Amino acid sequence: MKRTLEEHLKITSDPTRPTSIDYIQYIFSDFIEMHGDRLFGDDPSIVTGIGLLEKTPITIIGQNRGKDIKEQIRYHYSMNYPEGYRKSLRAIKQAEKFKRPIVCFVDTVGAYPGKDAEARGQSNAIAQNLMEIMYTKVPIISVIIGSGGSGGALAISIADKIIMLEYATFGVISPKACANILWKDPSRELEAAELLRITSQDLKNFGFVDKIIDEKYNKNKLEYNFKQTADKIKLEIKNFLTKSVNVPTDDLLKNRYERYMKF
């Protein structure tokens, strides 16, 4: 069923929409969570750890979005702190050391813009992730499951393959923030979204996204078929790992670099 952009954005921000934790618990077994960046503290808005995809050990990184006000506060309304990005980089470097593939789940409106985050090196933490992940010597796949906002999302979107859920979004800024900056009027969010071209189909046309995962919603209400979507994601991850396991490291890094240079 083809939906309007307004409907698309409503589905993306639906509070009942499955989160990174939902997908991690369904797709992987024996998940062991890692905490802390070994520098400042632990950011619960990013979850990292190790799990099994059938019998294959995988390093997993996911951005958390709360489903109620208590979780929203805990996860900073899906905005990550610098210690969250440093925690994710710690997990990535460990994955490289032990030759584990990496799976990332992207879902953030953007990195936390507050004074405390800036004081602790927010921009540096994101930049460090971008630089280090580009040269990480293991296969990486990113799954955009909800909002993909600005550098906060890009920080864990450097990958050899990117798949995106049908009603997810990805862009340099959220439509509401864009409208507020351009026109001092956040109510023009829809107009900004049209200009930003942030839908899954737009990004597939641009070549940024390799595969769109269809999502099934009830015609009259937001009723989500989680298991069907999660099974599709799991299959895409398995296919990616099967194809990438024998790719020489030099070719893996060269292909990743060339992919992003094209953008």
Salt bridges, closest charged atoms under 4 A:
ASP22 OD2 - LYS67 NZ 2.72
GLU33 OE2 - HIS35 ND1 3.86
ASP42 OD2 - HIS35 ND1 3.16
ASP42 OD1 - LYS87 NZ 2.84
ASP43 OD1 - HIS76 ND1 3.47
GLU54 OE2 - LYS238 NZ 2.83
GLU83 OE2 - ARG120 NH2 2.88
GLU96 OE1 - LYS93 NZ 3.26
ASP107 OD2 - ARG65 NE 2.99
GLU132 OE1 - LYS93 NZ 3.25
ASP160 OD1 - ARG256 NE 2.81
GLU191 OE1 - ARG188 NE 2.94
ASP202 OD1 - ARG197 NE 3.23
ASP210 OD2 - ARG259 NH2 2.98
GLU215 OE2 - ARG17 NH2 2.97
GLU223 OE2 - LYS221 NZ 3.38
GLU236 OE1 - LYS161 NZ 3.02
GLU236 OE2 - LYS211 NZ 2.61
